[in-house]
Amino acid sequence: MSISASDFDWIRMLVRRSSAIVIEDGKEYLAESKITPVARSHGFGSIAHLVQEMRQKPDEKVCRAIVEAMAIGETYFFRDPQAFQFLRTNMLPEAMARASATKRLRVWCAASSTGQEPYSVAMILFEHFGGDPRSAGWDVRVVATDISLEALSRARAGRYSQQEVGRGLPAKMLVRHFHRSGLDWQLNDDVRQLVEYERLNLVEGWSGPMRFNLILMRNVLIYFDVETKRGILDRVFHDLEPGGCILFGSAETVNLLDARFESLSEAKSMWCRVRR
Ligand SMILES: C[S@@+](CC[C@H](N)C(=O)[O-])C[C@H]1O[C@@H](n2cnc3c(N)ncnc32)[C@H](O)[C@@H]1O
């Protein structure tokens, strides 16, 4: 299926309006490859037919499927090992020390995609507590959110292909926390249950503040324009406990946008503490 210039423009207008993701010129190939399966699965013979129908009679479900398909979901376990090492050796011990009186720890993975990121955090928590954190008397929860219902449903299942576990997951973690399920690997229930999933569109806002000790907001701000980024950072700022830390993706230079975030940046990864 090929895509005309006007259909491409309509798709990117819809995606921008609903998710704030900016699809740049020259990304027609991406729209073609992502929207062709959406058109087929909803019974349209072509992208042109799909767009024509949605322009005349927008269907919320189909429009949402278009937006979700264009939300770029690339992710893998322990993506950017340096960032996870910093989480393991600095951010987490410090957050736990601050929370030692209440023994309540909340981590938020915003834009969690298919779950590899929140489960990487959950496995680090298991490592840190030498087992299930809840058995150690702590009230620990990882809240993972994403705009894509399809990504969330895959994440909740915690089932990954050989290729997916082959990307970034250390062998000892695979052996410890997964078991075979047919050709795939199934994450064990104890780790899976540490993470709760919810749909959240970062540009629509949320009722808050949510009071997190740690936030991971990685590889999602890069898709938004500067104003949208600022709006999201403004809200996120209020969701962090005092002294809380936020980890961004390696390509994000958030401290340049908002002076309330103090950069603890090192080499490639980007982590920030809130100045208060
Ligand atoms: C490239 S993935 C990053 C996944 C993970 N954070 C990582 O770094 O591996 C970007 C994710 O952002 C989600 N996303 C895009 N726009 C969003 C929005 N407006 N609100 C919430 N999530 C969004 C996509 O569905 C996708 O799962």
The ligand as an SDF file (V2000), in Angstrom:
LIG
                    3D

 27 29  0  0  0  0  0  0  0  0999 V2000
   10.4700    4.5820   22.0110 C   0  0  0  0  0  0  0  0  0  0  0  0
    9.2630    3.9790   23.1450 S   0  0  0  0  0  0  0  0  0  0  0  0
   10.1840    4.1040   24.6410 C   0  0  0  0  0  0  0  0  0  0  0  0
    9.9180    2.9510   25.5710 C   0  0  0  0  0  0  0  0  0  0  0  0
   10.7900    2.9390   26.8320 C   0  0  0  0  0  0  0  0  0  0  0  0
   10.5510    4.1080   27.6470 N   0  0  0  0  0  0  0  0  0  0  0  0
   12.2570    2.8270   26.4940 C   0  0  0  0  0  0  0  0  0  0  0  0
   12.9820    3.8240   26.6120 O   0  0  0  0  0  0  0  0  0  0  0  0
   12.6930    1.7470   26.0840 O   0  0  0  0  0  0  0  0  0  0  0  0
    8.1400    5.3490   23.2100 C   0  0  0  0  0  0  0  0  0  0  0  0
    6.8240    5.0010   23.8950 C   0  0  0  0  0  0  0  0  0  0  0  0
    6.1330    6.2150   24.1360 O   0  0  0  0  0  0  0  0  0  0  0  0
    4.7490    5.9760   23.9940 C   0  0  0  0  0  0  0  0  0  0  0  0
    4.0910    7.2740   23.7610 N   0  0  0  0  0  0  0  0  0  0  0  0
    4.1450    8.0390   22.6580 C   0  0  0  0  0  0  0  0  0  0  0  0
    3.3920    9.1520   22.8220 N   0  0  0  0  0  0  0  0  0  0  0  0
    2.8810    9.0810   24.0710 C   0  0  0  0  0  0  0  0  0  0  0  0
    2.0250    9.9380   24.8170 C   0  0  0  0  0  0  0  0  0  0  0  0
    1.5390   11.0710   24.3090 N   0  0  0  0  0  0  0  0  0  0  0  0
    1.7010    9.5590   26.0850 N   0  0  0  0  0  0  0  0  0  0  0  0
    2.1670    8.3950   26.5980 C   0  0  0  0  0  0  0  0  0  0  0  0
    2.9660    7.5540   25.9390 N   0  0  0  0  0  0  0  0  0  0  0  0
    3.3170    7.8920   24.6820 C   0  0  0  0  0  0  0  0  0  0  0  0
    4.6640    5.0200   22.8160 C   0  0  0  0  0  0  0  0  0  0  0  0
    3.4410    4.3150   22.7900 O   0  0  0  0  0  0  0  0  0  0  0  0
    5.8770    4.1340   23.0630 C   0  0  0  0  0  0  0  0  0  0  0  0
    5.5140    2.9770   23.7830 O   0  0  0  0  0  0  0  0  0  0  0  0
  1  2  1  0
  2  3  1  0
  2 10  1  0
  3  4  1  0
  4  5  1  0
  5  6  1  0
  5  7  1  0
  7  8  2  0
  7  9  1  0
 10 11  1  0
 11 12  1  0
 11 26  1  0
 12 13  1  0
 13 14  1  0
 13 24  1  0
 14 15  1  0
 14 23  1  0
 15 16  2  0
 16 17  1  0
 17 18  1  0
 17 23  2  0
 18 19  1  0
 18 20  2  0
 20 21  1  0
 21 22  2  0
 22 23  1  0
 24 25  1  0
 24 26  1  0
 26 27  1  0
M  CHG  2   2   1   9  -1
M  END
$$$$
